Amino acid sequence: MTNLVKCVLPDYRKPKPSEIETCSQYLDQELQILNPAAIATLGYYPAKCVFEKYKLEDGFHFSEICGHTFCTEGKTILPLRHPATLLYNPETKEEMRKNYRKLKTLMNNVNDGK
């Protein structure tokens, strides 16, 4: 588990493009070292960054890709809404519950070598 931006942003604001660019090199190194079979992103900015890294960004619409799996370069990518979404949008609870179950299934499959 890691973060896209490696510092706490003031007032929990959204990261600026320059902050993402600066910190993404660390994420790239982490991914290279760990070489995970699956990547679950939590929120828009991490999903966008990972989709760009693996060249999946064509027509990137977070609300449409959230909860769907994408396979590329031997990795399965599962973009999810950040858990904090529930604080601001409690109506997403059932969708998020369903999508997080997909994460559990994905992790079980990865751990079983499937």
Phi, psi and omega per residue, in radians:
M1 nan 2.354 -3.103
T2 -2.593 3.057 3.082
N3 -2.052 2.614 3.071
L4 -1.192 -0.880 3.106
V5 -1.788 2.255 -2.947
K6 -1.539 0.094 3.099
C7 -2.244 2.805 3.082
V8 -1.398 2.180 -3.116
L9 -1.461 2.519 -3.134
P10 -0.997 2.364 3.103
D11 0.958 0.429 3.110
Y12 0.945 0.623 -3.124
R13 -1.255 2.923 3.104
K14 -1.219 2.565 3.135
P15 -1.237 2.541 3.073
K16 -1.437 2.671 3.121
P17 -0.929 -0.666 -3.139
S18 -1.154 -0.602 3.108
E19 -1.217 -0.708 3.096
I20 -1.117 -0.769 -3.139
E21 -1.086 -0.761 3.142
T22 -1.105 -0.778 -3.057
C23 -1.462 -0.349 -3.074
S24 -1.113 -0.438 3.090
Q25 -1.116 -0.574 3.092
Y26 -1.235 -0.700 3.080
L27 -1.084 -0.756 3.104
D28 -1.006 -0.765 3.133
Q29 -1.135 -0.725 3.115
E30 -1.078 -0.758 3.135
L31 -1.144 -0.654 3.124
Q32 -1.161 -0.746 -3.117
I33 -1.201 -0.815 -3.064
L34 -1.397 -0.536 -3.113
N35 0.782 1.034 -3.067
P36 -1.238 2.591 3.063
A37 -1.360 -0.418 -3.128
A38 -2.386 2.529 3.095
I39 -2.287 2.146 3.033
A40 -1.922 2.161 3.116
T41 -1.755 2.496 -3.134
L42 -2.001 1.679 3.102
G43 1.927 2.941 -3.062
Y44 -1.061 -0.932 -3.006
Y45 -1.140 -0.779 3.065
P46 -1.090 -0.684 3.119
A47 -1.088 -0.808 -3.134
K48 -1.053 -0.773 -3.139
C49 -1.089 -0.809 -3.126
V50 -1.177 -0.687 3.114
F51 -1.114 -0.676 3.086
E52 -1.166 -0.749 -3.122
K53 -1.038 -0.712 -3.108
Y54 -1.725 0.275 3.053
K55 0.969 0.827 3.099
L56 -1.984 0.229 -2.950
E57 -1.389 -0.060 -3.130
D58 -0.991 2.111 3.106
G59 1.139 0.646 -3.087
F60 -1.123 1.935 3.026
H61 -2.272 1.794 -2.990
F62 -0.930 -0.774 -3.091
S63 -1.106 -0.444 -3.141
E64 -1.485 -0.503 -3.088
I65 -1.640 -0.301 -3.072
C66 -1.026 2.192 3.118
G67 1.549 -0.031 3.107
H68 -1.813 2.543 3.115
T69 -1.639 2.565 3.131
F70 -2.309 2.335 -3.138
C71 -1.949 2.282 3.110
T72 -2.784 2.489 3.083
E73 0.847 0.686 3.106
G74 1.296 0.245 -3.130
K75 -2.140 2.577 3.007
T76 -1.854 2.235 -3.107
I77 -1.993 2.264 3.140
L78 -2.207 1.752 3.081
P79 -1.356 2.296 -3.140
L80 -2.247 2.729 3.006
R81 -1.224 2.579 3.087
H82 -1.189 2.475 3.140
P83 -0.954 -0.523 3.137
A84 -1.110 -0.280 3.093
T85 -0.943 -0.620 -3.119
L86 -1.088 -0.473 3.115
L87 -1.175 -0.584 -3.051
Y88 -1.808 -0.428 -3.104
N89 -2.367 1.259 -3.100
P90 -1.079 -0.302 3.121
E91 -1.218 -0.194 3.118
T92 -1.517 0.049 -3.022
K93 -0.963 -0.866 -3.092
E94 -1.173 -0.723 3.092
E95 -1.061 -0.785 -3.122
M96 -1.164 -0.679 3.113
R97 -1.046 -0.792 3.124
K98 -1.084 -0.775 -3.106
N99 -1.211 -0.635 3.108
Y100 -1.241 -0.472 3.003
R101 -1.127 -0.629 3.069
K102 -1.067 -0.666 3.108
L103 -1.094 -0.764 3.117
K104 -1.050 -0.786 3.113
T105 -1.097 -0.765 3.120
L106 -1.046 -0.789 -3.126
M107 -1.148 -0.678 3.083
N108 -1.091 -0.730 3.129
N109 -1.136 -0.712 3.138
V110 -1.153 -0.747 -3.130
N111 -1.186 -0.494 3.102
D112 -1.507 -0.037 3.115
G113 1.389 0.378 -3.128
K114 -1.564 nan nan
